Amino acid sequence: MYKQKLFTPLILTLLFFLTTTAHSQDLKLACQANDTFDNIKAITVKGIFAKVNITGHQQNNVILNGTLKAIKPEGYNIKHTVTGNTLEVMVAIPQTTASSHTGEVQLTIPDNIPVTIENTSGYATIKNVKTSSLNITSKSGKINITNSDATMTLHTVTGAIKVDQTNGNVTTKSKSGEQYIQNITGNVKAVTNSGQLNIKTITGIITAESTSGNQEYENIKGDITTKASSGNIKISIAESNILITAAKGDVQLFQTNGTLNVTTTKGNQSGTRIKLAAASSLTSTEGKIKMKLDMPKDQLAFQLQSTNSYLFALGKSKKKKLKIGKGPILLTGTSTTGSQSYY
C-alpha cells in the first residue's frame, strides 16, 4: 500500500510528460508569414487562438512575422490585407477545428500607429509602443503591456490584465481575470466582477468598480472613486480625495492625505496615519469605524452619531451622539450598530 502511494504520482507525472511531448511533436507547420509594409497608419489584428506580440521600433516600416502549427495543418493561414493605409492581419482557421493548434503573430511597428487587437484565447503582449490609441479585446487570453504610451482600452473575460510603465489614460474591464495596473501617468478606469484589482504607483484620477473582487491601491497621487459589493478595499500611501461605497467588504486605509467620504454597509472601516485636508464623512450600518488621525487635534471638529453604539473622539466617550472640537475641519461619522473611535 505504501509503495503504491509513493509511485502513483511519479507514474502520473511520467505519463503526462510523455503525452505532452508526443502531442507537441505531432504539431505540424501550417503556415508562416514574413512581410514588410510601408506607409501604414493603422493596424487591426484578429488573432483568434494565436499569441499576438506587438513591439515598437525606430524604423518607418511595419514588419510581420508569424507561425501557425496544428496536428492537421490544412486550412490554417495568416492573412493580411492593406486598405488605404490600414493593415489588417487575420488568423484563418478551418471550419472544423477539432485538431490542436498553436501560433504566434509578431508585429514590429513604428510610433504613432493606432492598434486594435481582437483575440479569443491567445495572449496579447505589447512592448515599447508609442501611439495615440491601443484597443485590445480578448475572451480568455492574457493582456500584458509594458513601457508603452497610449490611450488604452482593454477588455477580457477570464484573462488577466497587466499594465506597467505607461503614459496615457487606461480603461480596463474583466469578469474574473485579475488586473495589475502600476507605474502609470494618466487616469485609470477599472471594472471587474470577481477579479482582483491591484493598482499601484499612479499619477492620475482613479475610478474603479468591483463585485466580489478585492481592491488594493498603493502610492496614488490623484483622486480615488470606487465601489465594491463584497470585496475588500485597501488604500495605502495616497494623496487623494477618496470616495468609497462598499457593501459587505472592509475598508482599510493607511497614510492617506486628502478628504474621506466612505460609506459601508456590513464592512468595517479602519485607518492609520490619516490626514484630512477638508471636511470628511464616514458612514456605516453594521460595521465599526476606527481611525487614527495623524494631524493636530485642534484642527478637527467631530459630529458623531450612532443608533445604539459608543462614540469616542478627543478623549471623550459618549453613546449615540457626540459633538466635540472647534477645529476648521469637520469630520462627520454616522453608524447604526457599529461603534466609532477616533484617536
N, C-alpha and C positions, 0 to 999 in steps of 0.2 A: 504493500500500500504506500509506503514511504517513497519507494523508488518511482512508482507511477506518478505521484505528485511532483517529484523532482524533475522527471524527464518530460512530462507533458508540455510545460511552457517552452522547453528547448525544441521539441518536435514541432510545435505550432509556429515558432519563430522561423525554423528552417523551412517549413512548408511555405510560409508567407514569402520568404526571401526567394525561394525557387520559383514560386508563382509569379512574383513581381518581375524577376529577371527574365523569365520566359516571355512574359507579357510585353516588356519593353523591347525585347529582341524581335517580337512579332510585328511591331510597328514598322511600316514601310514608308519611304519618302513619297508623299503625294504631290507636292509641288514646291518650287522655290521662286522667289521674286527678288530681282536685283535691278532697280531702275533709279534714274535721276531725273528730276523735274526742275525747270526754271520758271520764273515769273509766277510762282504760286502765292496767292493772297489769303487762302483759307483752306482748311483741311477737315474732312469728315472721315471717321474710321468706324466700320461696323465689324467688330472682331468676333462676335458670337462666342466661341469657346477659346479662341486663341488669346495669349497674352499680348497686350499692346504696350509697347515701350516707346516713349517719345523723349528725345534728348535734343537739347539745343546746341548749336554750333555757330561759328562766326562767318561761315560762308553764306552765299546767296541762294544756293540751290537746296532742294529737298531730296534726301536720299532714302529710298525704300528698300528694305531687306526683309525677307520673310521666309519661313519654312513651315510646312504642314506635314504631319505624319499620321498614318492611320493603318489599321490592320487590313482594311480594304480601301486602297487609295483612290479608287475611281470616283469621280465626281467632286473631289476637293480642289479648290483653286483660290488664289489670291488675286482678285480682280481689281483693276483701277481704271478710273476714267477722269478726264480733265474737262470740266465745263467752264468756259471762260477762264478765270484764274483760280477755280476751286478744284482741289484734288480730292476725289472720293476713293477710299480703299475699302474693299469689302471681302470678307472671308466667305467663300461659297462652299456649301456642303451638299451632299446628295440628298434626294428626297427622303430616303430611309437611312438613318444614321445609327444602325444597331451596333456597328463596329466602334471600337475605342479609337480615340484620336487625341492629338496634342498639336500645339503650334505656337508660333510667335510672329508678331508683326513689329518690326523696328523701323521707326521714322526718325531721321535726324533732320532738324529744321532750323532755319534762321529765326531771328527775332521778329516780333510783330505779325505773327500769323495766328489768327484765332483757330482753336482746335475744338472739335466736337467728337466725342467717342461714345459709341453705343455698344455695350457688351452684355453677354448673358452670364457666363460662368468664368470667363477669362479675366485675369488681373489687368489693371491699368497702372503703369508706372510712368511718372513724369519727373524729369530731372533737368535743371539748368535751362528752363524755358522761360522766355520773357515775351509776353503778348498781352493783348487787350482783354481777351476772354478765353476761358477754359471751361468746357461743359462736358461732364462725364456722367453717364448713366450705366448702372450695372445691376444685375439681379443678385448674383451670389459672389461675384468676383471682388477682390480687394482693390481699393484705390489708394495709391501711395504717391504723394507729391512732395518733392524736396527742392529747396533752393530755386524756386520759380516765382516769377512776378506776374500776376494776372488777377482779374476779377473771376472768381471760381464759383461754379455751381456744380455740386457733387451729390449724386443720388444713388444709393444702393439699398437693397432689401436686407440681405443677411451678411453681406460682405463688410469687412472693417474699412474704415476711412482713416488715413493718416496724412496730415499736412504739417510740414516742418520747414521753417526758414523761408517764408514767403512774404511778399508785399502785395497788398490788394485785398479787397473785400472777399470773404469766404462764406458761402452758403452751403450747408450740408443737410442731408436728410437720410435717415436709415430707419429700418424697422427693428432688427435685433443685432445688427453689427455694431461693434464698439467704435468710438470716434476718438482719435488723438489729434488735437489741434494745438500747435505750440510754435513759439517764436514767430509770431505774426505781427506785422504792422498793417492794420486795416480792421474794419468792422467784421464781426463774426456773428452769423445767424445759424444756430444748430438745432435740429429737431430729431428726436429719436423716440422709439416706443420702449423697447426693453433693453436696448444697448446702453452702455455706459458712456458718459461724456467726460473726457479728460482735456481740459482747456487750460493751457499754461503759457505764461510769458507773452501776453497780448497787449499791444498798444492800440486801443480802439474800443468801440462800443460793442458789447456782447448782448445778444438776445437768444435765449435758449428755452427749450421745452422738452419734457420727457414724461413718459407714463410711469413705468416701473424701473427704469434705469437710473442708477446713481449719477450724480453730477459732482465733478471736482474741478475747482478753479484755483490757480496759484499765480502770483506775480502778475496782477492785472492793473493796467493803467487805463481806465475808461469805465463808464457806467455799465452795470450788470442788471439785466432784467430777465428773470427766469421763472418758469412754472414747473411743478412736478406733482404727479398724482400720488405715487407711493415710494418713489426713490428718495434717498438721502441727498442733501446738498451740503457741500463743504467748500468754503471760500477762505483762502489763506493769502496774506500779503496783497492787499488790494487798495488802490487809491481810487475809490469808486463810490458813486451813489448807487446803492443796492436796493433793488425791488424784487422781493421773493413772494411767490404764492405757492404754498405746498399743502398737501392733504395729510397723508399718513407718514411721510418721511421726516427725519430730523434735519435741523439746520444747524451747522457748526461754522462759527466764524473765528478767524484768528488774524490779528494785526490788520484791521481794516481802518481806513481813514476816509470819511465821507458821511453820507446820510444812510439811514437804515429805514426801510419800510417793509416789514416782514409779517406775513400772515400765514399761520399754520392751523390745521385742524386737530389732528392727534399727535403730531410730531412735536418733540421738544426743541427749544431754541437755546443755544449756548454760544458764548463768545468770550474771547480773551484778548486783551490789549486792543480794545475798541476805542477809536477816536471819532467823535461826532462833530461834523462841520456845521450842521444846522439842525433844525427840528426833525425829529425822527419818531417812528411809530412801530410798536411791536404788538401783535395781536395773536392770541392763541385760544383755542377752545378747550381741549383737554390736556395739552402738553404744558410742561413747565418752561419758564423763561429764566435764564441765569446769565447775566452779563457782567464781565469785569472790565470797567472803563478805565482807559489809560489817558486821563486828562484831568485838569484841575476841577475839583468838585464844585467850586464856586461858579463855574461856567454852566452848571446844569440846574434845571428845574424838572421835577418829576410830577406827573399827573397819572396816578395808577388806580386801577380798579379791578376787582375780581368778584365773581358771584359768591364764592364761599372759601377762598384760599387766602393765605397770608401774603402780605406785601412787605418788601424790605428795600430801603434806599437811604443813603446818607446816615447810616447808623440807626435809623428808626424802623420799627416794625409795627404794622397795623393790619387788621383784617378788613377786607372788602374795599376800602378806599384809603388812599394815601396821596396827599398833595403836599410837596415839600420842595424847598430850594427856590432861589431867586435869580438863578443864572439866566443868560440870554438864550440858551439852547434848551428847548423843551423836549423832553422825552415822554411820550405817551405810551402807557402799557395797559393792555386790556386782556383779561383772561376769564374763562368760565370756571373750570375746576382746577386748573394749574396754578401753582404758586409763582411769584415773581421775585427775583433777587437781583439787586444792582450793587456792585462793590466799587 
